[in-house]
Amino acid sequence: MTLKDLSTGPDWVQWAVLVIFALLSILFLSGRGSCLIAGYNTSSKENQSKYDAKKLCRAAGGGMAVITVFLFVMSVWEEALPAAIAYIFLALVAVDCVVMIVLMNTICKK
């Protein structure tokens, strides 16, 4: 059983999601897009001043880029990868999210 066997929706949806994640990664890695980071954009100005917005965006962008690469690998090689690899990618995305949260709360503070 391969990843293709598990896929139930049209292929264009996964490619659209991949493009959206890639664009968000580029936006964040360029140091922009802090208004899209949940929690940062809704906090008060004095709380926002405790964080370096450019570092915060780059940390989010790095994490998004890792997820984008995972999605790309799964999309391109879905006919060759075994179905069990989906659980490995899910675990890697979960670890990536935890690392992003830790980095955003440590190195991004002023």
C-alpha positions as a LaTeX table, in Angstrom:
\begin{tabular}{lrrr}
\hline
Residue & $x$ (\AA) & $y$ (\AA) & $z$ (\AA) \\
\hline
Met1 & 0.00 & 0.00 & 0.00 \\
Thr2 & 1.35 & 3.43 & $-0.97$ \\
Leu3 & 0.45 & 7.01 & $-0.10$ \\
Lys4 & $-1.44$ & 7.24 & $-3.39$ \\
Asp5 & $-3.79$ & 4.51 & $-2.17$ \\
Leu6 & $-4.69$ & 6.62 & 0.88 \\
Ser7 & $-5.36$ & 9.75 & $-1.15$ \\
Thr8 & $-9.07$ & 10.34 & $-1.58$ \\
Gly9 & $-9.24$ & 13.90 & $-2.89$ \\
Pro10 & $-8.12$ & 15.51 & $-6.12$ \\
Asp11 & $-4.39$ & 16.04 & $-6.63$ \\
Trp12 & $-4.76$ & 19.76 & $-7.27$ \\
Val13 & $-5.75$ & 20.31 & $-3.63$ \\
Gln14 & $-2.47$ & 19.00 & $-2.26$ \\
Trp15 & $-0.52$ & 21.05 & $-4.81$ \\
Ala16 & $-2.51$ & 24.18 & $-3.90$ \\
Val17 & $-1.72$ & 23.62 & $-0.21$ \\
Leu18 & 1.94 & 23.11 & $-1.10$ \\
Val19 & 2.03 & 26.42 & $-3.02$ \\
Ile20 & 0.33 & 28.26 & $-0.13$ \\
Phe21 & 2.83 & 26.85 & 2.37 \\
Ala22 & 5.72 & 27.76 & 0.06 \\
Leu23 & 4.47 & 31.35 & $-0.30$ \\
Leu24 & 4.03 & 31.66 & 3.47 \\
Ser25 & 7.54 & 30.30 & 4.02 \\
Ile26 & 9.00 & 32.87 & 1.64 \\
Leu27 & 6.98 & 35.65 & 3.26 \\
Phe28 & 8.12 & 34.71 & 6.77 \\
Leu29 & 11.76 & 34.06 & 5.80 \\
Ser30 & 11.92 & 37.54 & 4.29 \\
Gly31 & 11.12 & 38.94 & 7.76 \\
Arg32 & 7.62 & 40.08 & 6.91 \\
Gly33 & 4.23 & 38.74 & 7.82 \\
Ser34 & 4.31 & 39.19 & 11.58 \\
Cys35 & 0.61 & 40.08 & 11.37 \\
Leu36 & $-0.05$ & 36.45 & 10.37 \\
Ile37 & 1.54 & 34.96 & 13.49 \\
Ala38 & $-1.22$ & 34.03 & 15.91 \\
Gly39 & $-0.75$ & 35.44 & 19.39 \\
Tyr40 & 1.76 & 38.04 & 18.29 \\
Asn41 & $-0.67$ & 40.12 & 16.25 \\
Thr42 & $-3.35$ & 40.03 & 18.97 \\
Ser43 & $-1.08$ & 40.93 & 21.87 \\
Ser44 & $-0.68$ & 44.46 & 23.18 \\
Lys45 & 1.94 & 46.82 & 21.81 \\
Glu46 & 3.97 & 46.60 & 25.02 \\
Asn47 & 3.95 & 42.80 & 24.81 \\
Gln48 & 4.93 & 42.95 & 21.12 \\
Ser49 & 7.87 & 45.19 & 22.01 \\
Lys50 & 9.37 & 42.28 & 24.01 \\
Tyr51 & 9.92 & 40.31 & 20.77 \\
Asp52 & 12.06 & 40.91 & 17.72 \\
Ala53 & 9.49 & 40.72 & 14.91 \\
Lys54 & 12.07 & 39.92 & 12.23 \\
Lys55 & 13.50 & 36.99 & 14.22 \\
Leu56 & 9.98 & 35.83 & 15.01 \\
Cys57 & 9.08 & 35.80 & 11.32 \\
Arg58 & 12.26 & 33.97 & 10.38 \\
Ala59 & 11.70 & 31.31 & 13.04 \\
Ala60 & 8.16 & 30.79 & 11.75 \\
Gly61 & 9.45 & 30.76 & 8.18 \\
Gly62 & 12.06 & 28.12 & 8.94 \\
Gly63 & 9.47 & 25.86 & 10.49 \\
Met64 & 7.07 & 26.44 & 7.60 \\
Ala65 & 9.86 & 25.67 & 5.12 \\
Val66 & 10.49 & 22.31 & 6.79 \\
Ile67 & 6.79 & 21.45 & 6.57 \\
Thr68 & 6.77 & 22.60 & 2.93 \\
Val69 & 9.64 & 20.25 & 2.11 \\
Phe70 & 7.79 & 17.37 & 3.81 \\
Leu71 & 4.66 & 18.14 & 1.76 \\
Phe72 & 6.71 & 18.34 & $-1.42$ \\
Val73 & 8.35 & 14.97 & $-0.80$ \\
Met74 & 5.00 & 13.38 & $-0.06$ \\
Ser75 & 3.41 & 14.92 & $-3.16$ \\
Val76 & 6.15 & 14.04 & $-5.63$ \\
Trp77 & 6.85 & 10.51 & $-4.43$ \\
Glu78 & 3.37 & 9.52 & $-3.25$ \\
Glu79 & 3.27 & 6.53 & $-5.63$ \\
Ala80 & 6.59 & 5.18 & $-4.36$ \\
Leu81 & 6.40 & 5.89 & $-0.62$ \\
Pro82 & 4.73 & 3.34 & 1.64 \\
Ala83 & 1.56 & 4.42 & 3.43 \\
Ala84 & 3.24 & 4.09 & 6.83 \\
Ile85 & 5.51 & 7.01 & 5.97 \\
Ala86 & 2.54 & 9.33 & 6.58 \\
Tyr87 & 2.84 & 8.63 & 10.31 \\
Ile88 & 6.56 & 9.45 & 10.22 \\
Phe89 & 5.87 & 12.74 & 8.44 \\
Leu90 & 3.13 & 13.51 & 10.96 \\
Ala91 & 5.54 & 12.93 & 13.85 \\
Leu92 & 8.19 & 15.09 & 12.16 \\
Val93 & 5.70 & 17.93 & 11.66 \\
Ala94 & 4.69 & 17.70 & 15.33 \\
Val95 & 8.36 & 17.89 & 16.40 \\
Asp96 & 8.89 & 20.81 & 14.01 \\
Cys97 & 5.96 & 22.69 & 15.56 \\
Val98 & 7.31 & 22.15 & 19.07 \\
Val99 & 10.76 & 23.35 & 18.00 \\
Met100 & 9.20 & 26.42 & 16.36 \\
Ile101 & 7.29 & 27.28 & 19.54 \\
Val102 & 10.38 & 26.90 & 21.70 \\
Leu103 & 12.51 & 29.01 & 19.35 \\
Met104 & 9.88 & 31.70 & 19.05 \\
Asn105 & 9.66 & 31.97 & 22.85 \\
Thr106 & 13.42 & 31.95 & 23.50 \\
Ile107 & 15.67 & 33.38 & 20.77 \\
Cys108 & 13.06 & 35.83 & 19.46 \\
Lys109 & 12.80 & 37.75 & 22.71 \\
Lys110 & 14.76 & 40.98 & 22.99 \\
\hline
\end{tabular}
